[in-house]
Amino acid sequence: MSVSAARPVDDRVPGGFLAGLRTRQLDHYPDTVGRYGYLVLTVIVTIALYYELYVSSSVATQQIADLHVSFAFYVRLLAFGNLIGAFGSLFAGITDRLGRCNIVVGGLLVTGVLVAFVIPEMTTGWGFGITTWVVGLVEGICLVATPALIRDFSPQVGRGAAMGLWTMGPVLGSLVVSVVATATITGNLAPADWGREYLYSGVAGLVVFALAFLFLRELSPGIRDQLMVTTRDRALVEARAKGLDIEASLQNPFGQLLKADIVVSAIGISVFLLVYYTAVGFGTIFYETIFHFSAHQANNIGDWNWGINALALVVIGAVSDVFRVRKPFMLIGGVFAAVMIALYAGLATQSPSYGHVVLVVSLLSLGLGIGYTPWMASFTETVEARNPALTATGLAIWGWILRVVVFLSFILLPIVIASVTPLVNYGATVQTYATRYASQLAFVKADPKLVAFAQHNSKVLDFAATHPSLVKQATTYGTDLKRLATLEATDPSQLSAVEANASKLATLQRLAPEVAVIEAHRSLFLRLQADPTSPTLQAQAVAAAGGGTTGEKVLATIVANQSTLGPALSWAAAHPSVIAFAQAHAALLGFAASHAAFVSQATRYSTELTALGTLEATHPALLASASAHGAQLAALAAVPAGVFAYLQAHAGAVVSAAKHSPDQWRNWYWICFGGIIVFLLAIPLLKGRWSPSKARADEAAHEEMVREELAKLGH
């Protein structure tokens, strides 16, 4: 019976849609529409899982700053997340026994909740790390189950296109990360805002969970555990399924598959993808710290990277199906990727334009896509050649090796690129300070001696800047201030007495002619004081004062000021030494009286004025320079106190890291280049032909075998 005459296949689950939510298994191989529906849904699930897994790459710089962890610590968190995910992948081999769907659906629910609502609330590195480890464990299981589902629904002849669809999952997951970040991040994201990218990712995962819960199905063990080369094999596969000993085929699964062709090939593809996982985890850090692109620009590079890669994965997968060979495409992709990595490594030590970086990244991504999809198809075919019932186990071995290699590479990366921590933790702040306070820093660099002098004498210079008139007067009247200070030091009691009786002394000085007359005729004026209305005494007093009009004026002045003049004369009679002191220093005391406000201020700020005088004597040039550069020194003083301390603590490390970081990144990418060489050397171990004609001959022989088997079974 010809294959085309096989009966139509009913891919519906017995018992209807609701029953399908419980069993999820299909007893018949689905028709073309149903098969592609399950393939597309599985790819959507894969995209959602990788979106959640890779979302950290869009905000890695901000997370490191906000969680206050070093780059090395952050990388170790990711590394151990991959190690935990590796054992999740190994555990996923159990889906050969338990099935794939329920594990995938449950995993979507767990990761969606954690990514959307738990991780964004983490405020410490350990809290963030532990929750991401849980996500890594669950996704390590799910991300082995999904390619197993792809294999189940895709015969070998169409496996390249199908695996191209699946491999779009991680790539489109990365692309979604970049696209969403590009759309939601403008310029440079504030460190505390990284959680919102996780919210978007987790909500998307929960939406996909709902779709998978309602519509995702899998083949029953009897059908999926067989080798299917083309869709024309399905009648034979279903007929064999009725008598297939499933338990026997699942005995000692790892013993059956831990062979060189599977293990070495898995190692080869794992090191081939080192550059891919570097881009996923640290691409934005590389672009921001080496090329100084903004967070928005760095994520936009990811749009090109993952977009080109996704296109290559699907197209090359389909093309390899047309030619019926995988190995030539692996070789072409590997060689092309190796050349582009060599160019990419060189960019780290150059100053390329944004467009130049985008071009090289895109071509590198193209090479990776050309090599990866054919490998995935060929690897599943290699597993099937040993035992098609152990597909998930084979993929679990691949997933475990892949994640262990990523773990080891992430442990190695901070050692090779030791410069990232100061650049990520302190670089942005150092750059901000260096830009904002560029003129102040230039001033410090241009005249460090003056700055040191100004800082050491800041109080004195601040005083001079805030009291310019006082300083000017002190300079003008410096000699008088010194003499006055000498009096204060040598005869403080007399000076104090003069200051305390200043009004009396002022009266005596103001009425000096009248005082002289009184002192010369003291007895006369005492009698006049006792009998002020006596005409005789008044006439005598006028005569004593000079007679005539002059004498009358003097007497009138004495009488008018009698209330103040009398006490002043009495005090003078009792304090002759004070009077003598005042007369001896009349000019100096006059200066003090006429400049009382200035003298008071000078006395108040005597310490500052003395210190300023000392600077004038010992460092006249520096003091003059400080005065001439007052505006620059004032701007320097206005810089927040912590800025220079921060720059002093971290600027050196940042400068050193910026100097060495390009070489270190270049060395890392040469390690990635070596990984591609290992991949190329492992290609011959995989199942499959190099020659399209021989591959088509194998396919024809298989179809003949199918016809013979169906004839024996009566179909």
C-alpha positions in Angstrom: 0.0 0.0 0.0 1.4 3.4 -0.9 2.1 5.9 1.8 -0.2 8.4 0.2 -3.1 6.0 0.7 -2.7 6.0 4.5 -5.9 6.8 6.4 -6.5 10.3 7.7 -5.1 10.9 11.2 -7.2 12.3 14.0 -4.9 14.3 16.3 -7.6 15.2 18.8 -7.3 14.0 22.4 -10.0 11.4 23.3 -12.6 12.9 25.6 -12.4 16.4 24.1 -10.7 19.7 25.0 -11.1 19.5 28.8 -9.9 15.9 28.9 -6.8 17.1 27.0 -5.9 19.5 29.9 -5.5 16.3 32.0 -3.8 13.8 29.7 -2.2 16.1 27.0 -1.1 13.1 25.0 -1.9 12.5 21.3 -2.5 8.9 20.3 -2.0 9.7 16.6 0.6 11.7 14.8 -1.0 15.1 14.0 -1.7 16.3 10.5 0.4 19.1 9.0 -1.7 22.0 10.3 -1.8 20.5 13.8 1.9 19.7 13.8 3.0 23.2 12.8 0.6 24.6 15.4 2.4 22.6 18.2 5.8 23.5 16.8 4.9 27.2 16.7 3.5 27.1 20.3 6.6 25.3 21.5 8.8 28.0 19.9 6.7 30.7 21.6 7.2 28.9 24.9 10.9 28.8 24.3 11.0 32.5 23.5 9.2 33.4 26.7 11.5 31.2 28.8 14.7 32.7 27.3 13.2 36.2 27.5 12.9 35.6 31.3 16.4 34.0 31.5 18.2 36.7 29.5 16.4 39.8 30.7 19.3 40.6 33.1 21.5 41.3 30.1 19.6 44.5 29.4 20.1 46.0 32.8 23.3 44.3 34.0 25.2 47.5 34.5 22.3 49.0 36.6 21.9 45.8 38.7 25.5 45.7 39.7 25.4 49.4 40.8 22.0 49.1 42.6 22.7 45.8 44.4 26.2 47.1 45.4 28.0 44.0 44.2 31.2 43.7 42.3 31.3 42.5 38.7 33.1 39.3 39.8 30.4 38.6 42.4 27.6 39.3 39.8 29.2 36.9 37.3 29.6 34.2 39.9 25.9 34.5 40.6 25.1 34.0 37.0 27.7 31.2 36.8 26.2 29.2 39.6 22.8 29.8 38.1 24.0 28.1 35.0 25.5 25.2 37.1 22.2 24.7 38.9 20.4 24.9 35.5 22.8 22.2 34.3 21.5 19.7 36.8 17.9 20.8 36.0 18.7 20.0 32.4 20.1 16.6 33.4 16.9 15.9 35.4 14.9 16.8 32.3 15.9 13.4 30.8 13.1 12.0 32.9 10.6 13.5 30.4 11.4 10.5 28.3 9.3 8.6 30.9 7.0 11.3 32.3 6.3 13.3 29.1 7.1 16.9 28.3 4.0 19.1 28.5 3.2 19.2 32.2 6.7 20.0 33.1 6.8 22.8 30.6 3.5 24.3 31.6 4.3 24.1 35.3 7.7 25.6 34.7 6.2 28.6 32.9 4.0 29.3 35.9 6.8 29.2 38.4 9.3 31.3 36.4 6.6 33.8 35.4 5.7 34.5 39.0 9.3 34.7 40.2 10.5 37.0 37.4 7.5 39.3 37.5 7.0 39.7 41.2 9.8 38.4 43.3 13.2 39.2 41.6 12.3 42.9 41.1 11.9 43.3 44.9 15.4 42.0 45.7 17.7 44.6 47.2 20.8 42.5 47.9 23.1 40.4 45.7 22.4 37.2 47.5 18.6 37.7 47.4 18.8 38.3 43.7 21.2 35.4 43.2 19.1 32.8 45.0 15.9 33.7 43.2 17.6 33.6 39.8 19.0 30.2 40.7 15.5 28.9 41.3 14.5 30.3 37.9 17.6 28.7 36.3 16.8 25.3 37.8 13.2 25.3 36.5 14.2 26.7 33.1 17.1 24.2 32.8 14.4 21.5 32.9 12.0 23.3 30.5 14.6 24.2 28.0 15.5 20.6 27.4 11.8 19.5 27.2 11.1 22.1 24.5 13.6 20.9 21.9 12.4 17.3 22.7 8.9 18.4 21.8 10.3 20.0 18.5 12.0 16.7 17.7 8.8 14.7 18.5 6.8 16.7 16.0 9.5 16.9 13.2 10.7 14.1 11.0 14.4 14.1 10.1 13.8 15.5 6.6 12.2 18.6 8.0 14.3 18.7 11.2 16.5 21.5 10.1 13.6 23.9 9.6 12.0 22.7 12.8 15.2 23.1 14.8 15.7 26.5 13.1 12.4 27.4 14.6 13.4 26.2 18.1 16.8 27.8 18.0 15.0 31.0 17.3 13.7 30.7 20.9 16.9 31.7 22.6 17.7 34.2 19.9 14.3 35.8 19.7 14.3 35.7 23.5 17.4 37.8 23.4 15.9 40.0 20.6 12.8 40.6 22.7 15.0 41.6 25.6 16.8 44.1 23.3 13.6 45.4 21.6 11.7 45.9 24.9 14.8 47.6 26.5 15.3 49.8 23.5 11.6 50.9 23.6 11.4 51.4 27.4 14.9 52.7 28.2 15.7 56.2 27.0 19.4 57.2 27.4 20.9 55.8 30.6 18.7 53.9 33.0 18.8 54.8 36.6 20.2 51.9 38.7 17.1 51.5 40.8 14.8 51.1 37.8 16.2 47.7 36.6 13.2 45.8 38.1 10.7 47.0 35.6 12.3 45.1 32.8 11.8 41.9 34.8 8.2 42.8 35.4 7.6 43.1 31.6 9.4 39.7 31.1 7.5 37.9 33.8 4.1 39.1 32.7 4.9 38.0 29.2 5.8 34.5 30.6 2.5 34.3 32.4 0.6 35.1 29.2 2.4 32.3 27.4 1.8 30.0 30.4 -2.0 30.5 29.8 -1.6 29.6 26.1 0.4 26.5 26.8 -2.0 25.4 29.6 -4.9 25.5 27.2 -3.3 24.3 23.9 0.0 22.5 24.2 0.0 18.7 23.6 2.6 15.9 23.1 2.8 12.6 21.4 2.2 9.4 23.3 5.3 7.4 24.2 4.7 4.7 21.6 4.8 7.2 18.8 7.5 9.6 19.9 9.9 6.8 20.8 10.5 5.8 17.2 12.7 7.2 14.4 10.7 9.1 11.8 12.6 10.2 8.7 9.8 11.8 6.7 6.1 12.5 7.4 5.3 9.5 5.1 6.7 7.3 7.9 3.7 8.0 10.2 1.6 5.1 9.2 4.5 2.7 9.9 5.3 4.6 13.2 1.7 4.3 14.4 1.6 0.6 13.4 4.8 -0.2 15.3 3.7 1.8 18.3 1.0 -0.8 19.1 3.7 -3.4 19.8 6.6 -1.2 21.0 8.2 -2.3 24.3 8.7 1.2 25.8 10.2 0.1 29.1 12.9 -2.0 27.3 13.9 1.0 25.2 14.3 3.2 28.2 16.6 0.9 30.2 20.0 2.4 31.3 19.4 5.6 29.3 22.7 7.4 30.2 24.7 4.2 29.6 23.2 4.1 26.1 24.0 7.7 25.2 27.3 8.6 27.0 29.3 8.1 23.9 31.9 10.1 22.1 29.7 11.3 19.3 27.2 12.7 21.7 29.4 14.0 24.5 32.2 15.5 22.4 29.7 17.1 20.0 27.9 18.6 22.9 31.2 20.0 24.2 32.0 21.4 20.8 28.7 23.3 20.4 29.0 24.5 24.0 32.4 26.2 23.4 31.1 27.3 20.0 28.5 29.3 21.8 30.8 31.0 24.3 30.7 34.2 22.3 26.9 34.0 22.2 26.5 33.6 26.0 29.0 36.4 26.5 26.8 38.7 24.4 23.7 37.5 26.3 25.1 38.1 29.7 27.6 40.9 29.2 27.0 42.5 25.8 25.7 45.7 27.2 28.5 45.9 29.7 31.0 45.5 26.8 29.4 48.2 24.7 28.9 50.6 27.6 32.4 50.3 29.2 34.6 49.8 26.1 32.8 51.9 23.4 31.0 54.2 25.9 27.6 53.7 24.2 24.5 54.5 26.2 22.2 51.8 27.6 19.8 52.5 24.8 22.5 52.2 22.1 23.9 49.0 23.7 20.4 47.4 23.6 19.8 48.6 20.1 22.9 46.7 19.0 21.2 43.6 20.4 18.3 44.3 18.1 20.6 43.8 15.1 22.5 41.0 16.6 19.5 38.8 17.5 17.5 39.8 14.5 20.2 38.7 12.0 20.8 35.6 14.0 17.1 34.6 14.1 16.8 35.0 10.3 19.9 32.9 9.7 18.7 30.1 12.0 15.4 29.7 10.1 16.7 30.2 6.6 19.7 27.9 7.0 17.6 25.2 8.7 15.3 25.1 5.7 18.2 25.2 3.2 19.9 22.3 5.0 16.6 20.4 4.6 16.6 21.1 0.9 20.2 19.8 0.5 19.6 17.0 3.0 23.0 17.7 4.6 24.1 19.5 7.8 27.8 19.2 8.1 28.8 21.5 5.2 26.7 24.3 6.7 28.3 23.7 10.1 31.7 24.0 8.5 30.8 27.2 6.6 29.2 28.8 9.6 32.0 27.9 11.9 34.7 29.2 9.7 32.8 32.4 9.0 32.1 33.0 12.7 35.8 32.4 13.5 36.9 35.1 11.0 34.3 37.5 12.4 35.3 36.8 16.0 38.9 37.7 15.1 37.7 41.0 13.7 35.4 41.5 16.7 38.2 40.9 19.2 40.3 43.6 17.4 37.5 46.2 17.9 38.0 46.1 21.6 41.3 47.9 21.3 40.1 50.4 18.7 37.6 53.3 18.6 35.1 52.1 16.0 31.9 53.9 15.1 28.5 52.7 16.2 27.7 51.6 12.7 31.0 49.6 12.4 30.3 47.7 15.7 26.7 46.9 14.4 28.1 45.6 11.1 30.7 43.3 12.7 28.3 42.0 15.4 25.6 41.3 12.7 28.0 39.3 10.5 29.3 37.4 13.5 25.7 36.6 14.5 25.1 35.4 10.9 28.0 33.0 11.1 26.8 31.6 14.4 23.3 31.1 13.0 24.6 29.3 9.9 26.5 26.8 12.1 24.1 26.3 15.0 20.8 25.2 13.4 22.3 22.4 11.3 24.1 21.2 14.4 20.9 21.0 16.5 19.3 19.0 13.7 22.3 16.7 13.3 22.7 16.2 17.1 19.1 15.0 17.5 19.6 12.7 14.5 22.8 11.4 16.1 20.8 10.6 19.3 18.0 9.0 17.3 20.6 6.8 15.6 21.4 5.3 19.0 17.9 5.3 20.5 15.0 7.5 19.4 13.2 6.8 22.6 15.9 8.6 24.5 15.7 12.0 22.7 15.1 13.9 25.9 18.0 12.1 27.7 20.3 13.0 24.8 19.2 16.6 25.0 19.6 16.5 28.8 23.2 15.5 28.3 23.7 18.4 25.8 21.9 20.8 28.2 24.0 19.7 31.2 27.3 20.0 29.3 26.3 23.4 27.8 25.4 24.9 31.2 28.5 23.5 32.9 30.7 25.0 30.1 28.9 28.3 30.6 29.4 28.0 34.3 33.1 27.4 33.9 33.4 30.2 31.4 31.6 32.6 33.7 34.0 31.7 36.5 36.9 32.3 34.1 35.6 35.5 32.6 36.2 37.8 35.6 39.7 36.5 35.9 40.5 37.3 32.2 38.5 40.6 32.4 39.5 41.8 35.8 39.0 45.4 34.8 35.2 45.4 34.6 34.4 45.8 38.3 35.8 49.3 38.7 34.4 50.4 35.3 30.9 49.1 36.2 30.8 50.0 39.9 32.6 53.3 39.7 33.1 54.3 36.1 29.8 56.1 35.5 30.1 58.2 38.7 33.8 59.0 38.0 32.8 60.0 34.5 29.9 62.1 35.8 32.2 63.9 38.3 34.9 64.4 35.7 32.5 66.0 33.3 30.6 68.1 35.8 33.6 69.4 37.6 36.0 69.5 34.6 37.1 73.1 35.1 37.8 72.6 38.8 39.8 69.4 38.1 41.7 71.3 35.4 42.5 74.1 37.9 43.7 71.6 40.4 45.9 69.9 37.8 47.3 73.2 36.5 48.4 74.7 39.9 48.5 72.0 42.6 50.7 74.1 44.8 48.2 76.9 44.9 45.4 74.5 45.6 47.3 72.9 48.4 48.1 76.3 49.9 44.4 77.4 49.6 43.1 74.2 51.2 45.6 74.4 54.0 44.7 78.0 54.7 41.1 77.8 53.7 39.7 79.5 56.8 42.0 82.5 56.5 41.4 82.9 52.8 37.6 82.5 53.3 37.8 85.2 55.9 39.7 87.5 53.5 37.1 86.8 50.8 34.1 87.5 53.0 35.6 90.6 54.8 37.4 92.5 52.0 36.8 96.0 53.4 38.1 95.0 56.9 41.2 93.4 55.3 41.7 96.6 53.2 41.4 98.8 56.3 43.7 96.6 58.3 46.3 96.9 55.5 45.9 100.7 55.5 45.9 101.1 59.3 48.2 98.3 60.1 50.7 100.4 62.0 48.1 102.0 64.1 46.6 98.6 64.9 50.0 97.3 65.9 50.6 100.3 68.2 47.1 99.9 69.7 47.8 96.2 70.3 51.1 97.1 72.0 49.3 99.4 74.4 46.8 96.7 75.1 49.7 94.4 75.9 51.8 96.8 77.9 49.3 99.0 79.8 45.9 97.3 79.6 44.6 98.9 82.8 45.2 102.5 81.7 43.8 101.8 78.2 40.8 100.1 79.9 40.3 103.2 82.0 40.5 105.5 79.0 37.9 103.3 77.2 35.6 103.2 80.2 35.7 107.0 80.6 35.8 108.0 77.0 32.9 110.4 77.4 34.6 112.3 80.2 37.9 112.5 78.3 35.9 113.6 75.2 34.3 116.4 77.3 37.7 117.5 78.6 39.2 117.5 75.1 36.2 119.3 73.6 36.3 122.0 76.3 40.1 122.2 76.6 40.3 126.1 76.6 37.6 126.3 79.2 39.3 123.5 81.3 42.6 125.4 81.1 40.9 128.6 82.5 39.3 126.6 85.3 42.5 124.8 86.2 44.4 128.2 86.2 41.8 129.9 88.5 40.4 126.9 90.4 39.7 128.8 93.7 37.8 131.5 91.7 35.6 129.0 89.9 35.0 127.1 93.1 33.6 130.3 94.8 31.6 131.0 91.6 30.2 127.5 91.8 29.1 128.2 95.3 27.6 131.6 94.5 26.8 131.6 90.7 24.7 134.8 90.8 27.4 137.0 92.3 28.1 139.9 89.8 31.6 140.4 91.3 32.6 136.8 90.9 31.2 136.7 87.4 33.2 139.8 86.4 36.3 138.2 87.8 35.6 135.0 85.9 35.2 137.0 82.6 38.4 138.7 83.3 40.2 135.4 84.1 38.9 134.0 80.8 40.4 136.8 78.7 38.0 139.6 79.4 35.6 141.3 77.1 33.5 139.4 74.7 36.0 136.5 74.6 35.8 136.1 78.4 32.0 136.2 78.3 31.8 133.5 75.7 34.2 131.2 77.7 32.2 131.8 80.9 28.9 131.1 79.0 30.3 127.8 77.7 31.5 126.8 81.1 28.0 127.5 82.6 26.3 125.7 79.7 28.3 122.5 80.1 28.5 122.6 83.9 26.5 119.3 84.2 29.1 117.3 82.3 32.2 119.4 82.8 32.0 119.2 86.6 32.0 115.4 86.9 34.7 115.2 84.2 37.0 117.6 86.2 36.3 115.8 89.4 37.2 112.5 87.7 40.4 114.0 86.1 41.5 115.3 89.5 41.2 111.8 90.9 42.9 110.1 88.0 45.9 112.1 87.0 47.8 109.1 85.6 44.9 108.3 83.2 44.9 111.9 82.0 48.6 111.7 81.5 48.3 108.4 79.6 45.6 109.9 77.4 47.6 113.0 76.7 50.7 110.9 75.9 48.8 108.8 73.3 46.3 111.3 72.2 46.8 110.7 68.5 46.5 107.0 68.8 43.5 107.2 71.1 42.0 109.7 68.7 42.4 107.2 65.8 40.8 104.5 67.9 37.9 106.8 68.7 37.3 108.0 65.2 37.5 104.4 63.8 35.7 102.7 66.6 33.7 100.2 64.4 36.8 99.2 62.5 38.9 98.8 65.7 36.1 96.7 67.2 36.0 94.4 64.2 39.8 94.2 64.1 39.8 93.2 67.7 37.1 90.6 67.0 39.0 89.1 64.1 42.5 89.6 65.5 43.4 85.9 65.1 42.4 85.9 61.4 44.0 89.2 60.7 47.2 88.0 62.4 47.2 84.8 60.4 46.6 86.7 57.2 49.5 89.0 58.1 51.7 86.0 58.7 50.8 84.7 55.2 51.5 88.1 53.7 55.0 87.9 55.3 55.8 84.3 54.5 54.0 83.5 51.3 53.3 86.8 49.6 53.2 85.3 46.0 50.9 82.4 46.9 48.6 84.8 48.8 48.5 87.2 45.8 47.8 84.3 43.4 45.0 83.0 45.7 43.5 86.5 45.6 43.8 86.7 41.8 42.2 83.3 41.4 39.4 83.8 43.9 36.7 82.8 41.5 38.3 79.5 40.6 39.0 78.8 44.3 35.4 79.6 45.2 34.2 77.2 42.5 36.6 74.6 43.8 35.3 75.1 47.3 31.7 74.7 46.1 32.3 71.1 44.9 30.5 68.7 47.3 32.8 67.3 50.0 32.6 63.7 48.8 33.5 64.3 45.2 37.2 64.6 45.5 37.3 61.8 48.1 35.4 59.5 45.7 37.7 60.5 42.8 40.7 59.9 45.0 39.4 56.5 46.0 38.2 55.2 42.6 39.5 57.4 39.8 42.9 55.7 39.7 41.3 52.2 39.5 38.8 53.4 36.8 41.6 54.9 34.7 43.7 51.8 35.1 40.8 49.6 34.2 39.9 51.7 31.2 43.5 51.3 30.0 43.6 47.5 30.5 40.0 46.5 29.8 40.2 46.6 25.9 43.1 44.1 25.9 41.4 41.9 28.4 38.2 41.8 26.4 40.2 41.1 23.3 41.9 38.1 25.0 38.5 36.8 26.1 37.2 36.9 22.5 40.3 35.0 21.4 39.3 32.3 23.9 35.9 32.3 22.2 37.7 31.9 18.8 39.4 28.8 20.2 35.9 27.4 21.1 34.9 27.6 17.5 38.0 25.7 16.4 37.0 22.9 18.9 33.5 22.9 17.3 34.9 22.6 13.8 37.1 19.6 14.9 34.0 17.8 16.4 31.8 18.1 13.3 32.9 14.7 11.8 31.6 12.8 14.9 27.9 13.7 14.2 25.6 11.6 12.1 25.0 12.8 8.5 26.5 13.0 5.1 28.7 15.6 3.6 27.4 15.0 0.1 23.8 15.9 -0.8 23.7 13.1 -3.5 24.6 10.5 -0.9 22.1 11.9 1.5 19.3 11.6 -1.1 20.3 8.0 -1.8 20.0 7.3 1.9 16.6 8.8 1.9 15.5 6.8 -1.1 16.7 3.6 0.6 14.8 4.5 3.7 11.6 5.1 1.8 12.0 1.7 0.2 12.4 0.1 3.6 9.2 1.9 4.8 7.2 0.5 1.9 8.5 -3.0 2.6 7.7 -2.7 6.3 4.2 -1.4 5.6 3.6 -4.3 3.1 4.6 -6.8 5.8 2.2 -5.2 8.2 -0.6 -5.4 5.7 -0.9 -1.6 5.0 
